[in-house]
Every structure is written in structure tokens, then in C-alpha cells.
Amino acid sequence: MRKAEEDLLRRRHGLGEELKAVMARGVQELLSDASFNRLALKIFRYQTDAVPAYGRFVRGRGIDPERLARWEDIPPVPVRAFRRLSLFDGEPQEAQARFLTSGTTGGGQGRGLHLVRDLSLYRASLLPNARTHLNPEGETLRVLALLPPPLHRPESSLVHMVDVLREAWDDGEGGFFADSDWVLDVDGLAQSVQEATVQKQPILLVGTAFAFVHLMEARMGRGGLALPPGSRVMETGGFKGRSRAVPREDLYEEMSDLLGLPRERIVNEYGMTEMLSQFYEPVLREGGPSHPGQRHLVGPPWVRSQLLDPERLHPVPAGEPGLLQHLDLANLHSVSSLLTEDRGVRVSRGFRVLGRVPGAEPRGCSLTMEELLGVSDPGQRLGAGGGSR
């Protein structure tokens, strides 16, 4: 093995262990700005050496990774770049998981591919954050998911995420209640809810917004589906590409009526295939407004977010909306700095999502994609594929 390869392996291992140590301290222990900045820059320098397409992009901008001093200046990659380029620190066969995006946007470019080298790092990031916002008391729950089982959808990052929660928290009787085409098994779910109610077992019910709409339509005229006391719901958004969308305040009111639980027990989770960490509304742990339009999202200490002008990708003034950019240290093996096409505004200690940017792709994202493709090796281009978080 050449010295350069040995150096990359050593750096990869050391950064992975350092990240897991940070995550093991949990979400409550804040990471100082200086500590975050130091670790973010170490990971950035590693990625410019280990991810060829990203390294060429950074150096093509005339940036010397060793001289960059602030995480805020790390060049972000548009999330749609995962549809066009291989953004991974190794060969594809080395990945432990292959997560595909929904394929409902991107101008016919196919599905984005996020290769995950180390599922133990993903789990280390996922569980402390989810526990804080979904299970702060550390209870045993019955985890019921309006999703296909992992065997049927191994490419779905959402399915994998929920399976990790099931393994960690479930009482042994939970499961998945949709087939490989995402069609719900409403009767099977109702039976499981009834059994949990008799056993006085609290439930964590998980689904996309569209799955809950489907559930409510299927139960219309058949009465509610009241969950046992102490239950909670994780709603993950997800009307993208659907013909019908429901305003969130109406959705939560109808969900509350159907499931027999207060709206404060419904927690929105915001995540994406291209990013291994998640954001949650802190309503279950901290309390807060029942009206979903007044809530905000927070991330774990190993994530920082910025709001950028969609044209020039400069930070917007405080209080103004902008494009959401996330720097997720858990993305050690791909690219940590990601530029979304979601609009947001900073609120309290987090942010509020305002929705997708309407119309054409934001100019800043488009120009950055042109730069990436202009410096990339054709051998690192992805062919058009065909998926969901």
C-alpha cells in the first residue's frame, strides 16, 4: 500500500473515532464553536483528498484547504450533485449501504446515490438525537411504521433509520405496515394498535405526511385509531411528487383526531438521503406551541446550518429567509457541506422550513453544479438511475 493511501486510511479511522466520541456525549452537551470549527476543517481537508470530485471542485475554485479558517467558508455541494457524481471516499463496493433519493426532482437526472461506508457511525449519530426528541424518558416503545420493511426497500434511508429505532427501543412486537409499493396494511396496523392498547404499551408511530393522509382516508367512516396513553408520532414530511398535499396545520388536526393524542405529541422530523443526521421539533422534550406553523427544528451539536442568498450563496441578514445549507460532520465519508433547495428562516436556536424554492433551480445551485461537472472526471459521473428517502 502506498504511503498516501495509508495516510488516508489513518486519517479516516481517526476522524471516525473522534466523531463517535463526540456523539457518545449526546445531544445535551453542546460542542463549542471552536471545537466544531476545528473538527469541521479536519474533515473538510480529509474529504478534499479522499473524494476526488470534491477535491477538484474545491481546488478549481482556487481554495487551499490547509489555509481555510472557518467552517462557514467550506464550499457546499448541491444535494442534486448526488444524482450526477460519485461523492464517496473509496470504491462503491466498500460501502455498507446504498441509499437512493426519491427521483421525483432533478430534471430527469435519475435518483441520487449516497454511499454509506460505516453504518455504526450513522447509528452513533442517529440514536442520541432521536432519543432526545422522540424518547426522552428512554422508554420501551412499540415501533409501528407506515413504511415497507427493510427487506423490501433496502435503498431507503428512512426505512433504515426507523429499523434502527425499532432495534433500539421496540418491545419485540412492532413492525412495518406497507408493502414494497408503499401501500398501507391498514387492518394489520389497527390490529397492532389494539393489542398495544390492551397491553398498555406506548407506541411510536412513524410515517410520511402522505402515508398519514392515506391512513386517514382508509379509516374514513370506520372510526378513530386511538393510540395508547404515552404514545407519540414522528411525521417526516413527504408530499414531494404527490398529486395531493394537505396544509400542515390541517394534517395535524386530523391526525390528532384520528389517533386520539394531542398535537404536541406529533413531532416533525426533517432529514434527507444525502445527509446522515436529522433535525427534530423539540416539542416532546421542551413543550412548545401545538400549532405546527409556530414550531422550529433543531439539529445535534455536530451539525451547523446557514441561510444563504439563492443567487450569490452569501449569508442572508438575520431574520431574512434563505436557502438552507447544512454542514453535517456525520457525512465523514462523502461531503459534509450540503446546499439544499429548501427555503428557511432562523428561529430561536434552530430554523423553520418555508418549503421548496418555487420555480427553476436556484441560480447559486445551478452555477455550483456547472462548476462541479466542469472539473469532474467523466469516470466519476453516475448514470441515470431510478427512489425515496
C-alpha positions in Angstrom: 0.0 0.0 0.0 1.3 3.4 -0.9 2.1 6.0 1.7 -0.7 8.3 0.6 -3.3 5.6 0.9 -2.0 4.6 4.3 -2.3 8.3 5.4 -5.9 8.5 4.2 -6.8 5.3 6.0 -5.2 6.6 9.2 -7.0 9.9 8.9 -10.3 8.2 8.1 -10.1 6.0 11.1 -9.0 8.7 13.5 -11.8 11.1 12.4 -14.4 8.3 12.7 -13.3 7.6 16.3 -13.3 11.3 17.2 -16.8 11.8 15.8 -18.1 8.8 17.6 -16.7 10.1 20.9 -18.4 13.5 20.3 -21.7 11.7 19.5 -21.4 9.4 22.6 -21.6 12.5 24.8 -25.2 13.0 23.5 -27.2 16.0 22.3 -27.4 17.8 25.6 -23.6 18.5 25.7 -23.0 21.4 23.3 -20.0 21.4 21.0 -18.2 24.7 21.3 -17.9 26.8 18.2 -14.1 26.4 18.3 -14.3 22.6 18.7 -16.8 22.4 15.9 -14.8 24.6 13.6 -11.6 22.5 14.3 -13.3 19.2 13.6 -15.2 20.5 10.5 -11.9 21.8 8.9 -10.2 18.5 9.6 -13.0 16.6 7.9 -13.1 19.1 5.0 -9.4 18.6 4.4 -9.8 14.9 4.5 -12.6 15.0 2.0 -10.7 17.1 -0.5 -8.1 14.4 -0.5 -10.3 11.3 -0.3 -13.3 12.3 -2.5 -11.8 13.1 -6.0 -14.7 15.0 -7.5 -15.0 17.3 -4.4 -11.2 17.8 -4.2 -11.1 19.0 -7.8 -14.1 21.3 -7.2 -12.5 22.9 -4.2 -9.1 23.4 -5.8 -10.7 24.6 -9.0 -12.1 27.5 -7.0 -8.5 28.4 -6.0 -9.1 27.3 -2.4 -6.2 25.9 -0.4 -7.9 23.5 2.1 -4.9 24.0 4.5 -5.5 27.7 4.7 -9.2 27.8 5.1 -10.0 29.0 8.6 -13.8 29.0 9.1 -16.4 26.2 8.6 -18.7 28.8 7.2 -16.4 29.1 4.1 -16.3 25.4 3.3 -17.8 25.2 -0.3 -21.1 23.4 -0.2 -22.3 20.8 -2.8 -25.9 21.0 -4.0 -27.7 17.9 -2.9 -28.6 17.2 -6.5 -24.9 16.5 -7.2 -25.5 13.1 -5.7 -27.5 12.4 -8.8 -24.7 13.1 -11.1 -21.4 12.4 -9.4 -19.8 9.7 -7.2 -19.2 11.5 -3.8 -17.6 8.8 -1.7 -14.2 8.3 -0.1 -13.4 5.0 -1.8 -14.7 2.4 -4.2 -18.5 1.7 -4.3 -18.1 -1.9 -3.3 -16.6 -0.7 0.0 -20.0 0.8 1.1 -22.1 -0.9 3.8 -25.3 0.7 2.4 -26.5 2.4 -0.8 -29.3 4.9 -0.1 -31.2 6.3 -3.1 -33.2 9.5 -3.2 -36.8 9.7 -4.4 -36.2 10.5 -8.0 -39.1 13.0 -8.1 -37.0 16.0 -8.9 -33.8 16.6 -10.8 -34.9 17.2 -14.4 -34.8 13.5 -15.4 -31.4 13.0 -13.9 -32.4 9.9 -12.0 -32.0 9.1 -8.4 -29.3 10.4 -6.2 -27.0 7.9 -4.6 -25.5 8.3 -1.1 -23.0 5.5 -0.3 -22.5 4.9 3.4 -19.2 3.4 4.4 -19.8 3.0 8.1 -23.3 2.2 9.4 -22.0 2.3 13.0 -21.2 6.0 12.6 -24.7 6.6 11.2 -26.2 4.8 14.2 -23.9 6.8 16.6 -25.3 10.0 15.1 -28.9 8.8 14.9 -29.7 7.4 18.3 -28.7 10.1 20.7 -30.5 12.8 18.7 -33.7 10.6 18.2 -33.7 9.6 21.8 -33.7 13.3 23.0 -36.6 14.3 20.7 -38.7 11.2 20.5 -38.0 9.1 23.6 -36.5 11.4 26.3 -37.5 9.1 29.1 -35.8 6.1 27.5 -39.0 4.0 27.4 -39.6 0.7 25.7 -42.0 1.5 22.9 -43.8 -0.4 20.2 -42.5 1.0 17.0 -45.0 0.9 14.2 -44.1 2.2 10.8 -46.2 3.2 7.8 -43.3 2.0 5.7 -42.2 -1.1 3.8 -39.9 -3.4 5.7 -36.1 -3.1 5.1 -36.0 -6.3 3.1 -38.4 -4.8 0.6 -36.8 -1.3 0.5 -33.1 -1.6 1.5 -32.3 1.5 -0.5 -34.5 3.8 1.6 -32.6 5.8 4.2 -35.9 6.4 6.0 -36.7 2.7 6.3 -33.2 2.0 7.6 -33.5 4.8 10.1 -36.7 3.5 11.5 -35.4 0.0 11.6 -32.5 1.2 13.8 -35.1 2.9 16.2 -37.1 -0.4 16.2 -34.0 -2.4 17.1 -33.1 0.0 19.9 -36.5 0.7 21.5 -39.1 -1.8 20.4 -40.8 -4.2 22.8 -40.5 -7.0 20.2 -44.0 -6.6 18.8 -43.5 -3.7 16.4 -43.2 -3.8 12.6 -43.7 -2.2 9.2 -47.2 -1.8 7.7 -46.7 -1.1 4.0 -45.7 -3.3 1.0 -42.9 -2.7 -1.4 -45.1 -0.2 -3.3 -45.7 1.8 -0.1 -49.4 0.6 0.0 -50.5 0.5 3.7 -51.7 -2.5 5.5 -54.4 -0.6 7.4 -56.1 -3.6 9.0 -52.8 -5.0 10.2 -51.9 -1.7 11.8 -55.3 -1.4 13.5 -54.8 -4.9 15.0 -51.3 -4.0 16.3 -52.7 -0.7 17.8 -55.5 -2.6 19.5 -53.0 -5.2 21.0 -50.8 -2.4 22.3 -53.8 -0.7 23.9 -54.8 -3.9 25.7 -51.2 -4.3 26.9 -50.9 -0.6 27.9 -47.8 -0.3 25.7 -47.0 3.2 24.4 -46.4 3.4 20.6 -44.1 5.3 18.4 -46.0 5.6 15.1 -43.8 6.7 12.2 -44.8 7.8 8.7 -44.5 10.3 5.9 -47.1 13.0 5.7 -48.6 11.3 2.6 -48.8 8.0 4.5 -50.8 9.6 7.2 -53.2 11.1 4.7 -53.6 7.7 3.2 -54.3 6.2 6.6 -56.9 8.9 7.4 -58.7 8.3 4.1 -58.7 4.5 4.6 -60.2 4.9 8.1 -62.9 7.3 6.9 -66.2 6.1 8.2 -64.6 3.4 10.3 -63.9 5.4 13.4 -60.6 6.5 15.0 -57.5 4.6 15.7 -56.7 5.9 19.2 -53.2 5.2 20.4 -52.4 4.1 24.0 -51.5 6.7 26.6 -47.9 7.9 26.3 -47.7 7.3 22.6 -46.1 9.7 20.2 -45.9 10.2 16.4 -42.9 11.0 14.1 -44.1 12.6 10.9 -41.4 13.0 8.3 -42.9 15.3 5.7 -43.0 13.9 2.2 -45.6 15.3 -0.2 -42.9 15.8 -2.8 -44.1 14.4 -6.2 -47.6 13.7 -4.9 -50.7 15.0 -6.5 -52.3 15.9 -3.2 -50.8 17.9 -0.4 -52.5 18.9 2.9 -51.6 22.1 4.8 -49.7 21.0 7.9 -52.0 22.6 10.4 -54.9 20.7 8.9 -52.9 17.5 8.7 -52.0 17.6 12.4 -55.5 18.4 13.5 -56.9 15.4 11.5 -54.1 13.2 12.8 -54.8 14.3 16.4 -58.5 13.4 15.9 -57.8 10.1 14.3 -55.1 8.9 16.7 -56.5 10.4 19.9 -53.4 12.2 21.0 -52.6 15.9 21.4 -50.8 17.7 18.6 -47.9 18.3 20.9 -47.2 14.5 20.7 -46.7 14.8 16.9 -43.1 15.5 16.2 -41.9 16.6 12.7 -38.5 15.1 11.6 -36.6 16.8 8.8 -33.9 14.8 7.0 -32.6 13.8 3.6 -31.0 10.9 2.0 -27.8 12.9 1.3 -27.3 13.8 5.0 -26.8 11.3 7.8 -28.0 13.5 10.7 -31.6 14.6 11.3 -33.5 17.7 12.7 -36.5 17.5 15.0 -39.0 19.8 16.5 -38.2 19.8 20.3 -41.9 19.9 21.4 -41.9 16.5 23.1 -38.9 17.3 25.3 -39.3 21.0 25.8 -43.0 21.6 25.2 -44.0 24.5 22.9 -46.7 25.5 20.5 -49.2 23.0 19.4 -49.7 24.9 16.1 -47.2 23.4 13.6 -46.7 26.8 11.9 -45.1 28.2 15.1 -42.6 25.4 15.7 -39.0 25.2 14.7 -36.4 22.5 14.1 -33.1 21.8 15.9 -30.1 19.6 15.0 -27.5 17.8 17.0 -24.2 19.5 18.1 -22.3 18.0 15.2 -24.4 19.9 12.6 -24.4 23.6 11.8 -26.7 25.4 9.4 -26.6 28.6 7.4 -29.2 30.6 5.4 -27.8 31.7 2.0 -28.9 34.1 -0.7 -30.1 31.8 -3.6 -28.2 33.9 -6.2 -24.8 34.5 -4.7 -24.8 32.0 -1.9 -23.8 34.6 0.7 -25.3 34.5 4.2 -28.5 36.5 4.4 -29.1 39.1 7.2 -30.7 37.8 10.4 -34.4 37.3 10.2 -34.5 37.0 6.4 -35.3 33.8 4.5 -32.7 32.0 2.5 -31.5 28.7 1.1 -30.7 26.2 3.8 -27.1 24.9 3.9 -26.2 22.2 6.4 -22.7 21.1 7.5 -23.1 17.6 8.9 -19.9 16.1 10.4 -21.6 12.6 10.3 -21.1 12.8 6.5 -17.5 12.0 7.0 -17.3 9.6 4.1 -19.0 11.7 1.4 -19.3 15.5 1.6 -20.2 17.3 4.8 -21.3 20.7 3.5 -24.6 20.4 1.6 -26.7 23.0 -0.2 -30.4 22.2 -0.2 -33.2 23.7 -2.3 -35.3 24.3 0.8 -36.1 27.8 1.9 -35.9 28.5 5.7 -35.6 31.3 8.3 -33.7 31.2 11.5 -35.9 30.9 14.6 -34.8 30.7 18.2 -32.0 28.1 18.4 -32.9 26.5 15.1 -34.8 27.2 11.9 -38.2 26.9 10.3 -38.6 25.4 6.8 -40.6 27.5 4.5 -40.8 25.0 1.6 -39.0 24.3 -1.6 -37.8 27.1 -3.7 -40.5 27.8 -6.3 -39.8 27.6 -10.0 -36.4 26.9 -11.5 -33.4 25.6 -9.7 -31.8 28.4 -7.6 -29.1 30.2 -9.7 -26.5 29.6 -7.0 -27.2 25.8 -7.0 -27.2 25.7 -10.8 -23.8 27.6 -11.1 -22.2 25.3 -8.5 -23.4 22.2 -10.3 -21.9 23.6 -13.5 -18.6 24.0 -11.7 -18.7 20.5 -10.2 -19.4 18.9 -13.6 -16.8 21.1 -15.3 -14.0 19.8 -13.2 -15.1 16.2 -12.6 -13.6 13.2 -14.2 -16.2 11.5 -16.6 -15.4 8.2 -14.8 -17.0 9.6 -11.7 -20.3 10.5 -13.3 -23.3 8.5 -12.3 -25.7 7.1 -15.0 -29.4 7.9 -14.7 -30.9 5.7 -12.1 -34.2 5.3 -10.9 -36.4 6.2 -5.4 -37.2 7.5 -1.8 -35.7 8.5 1.4 
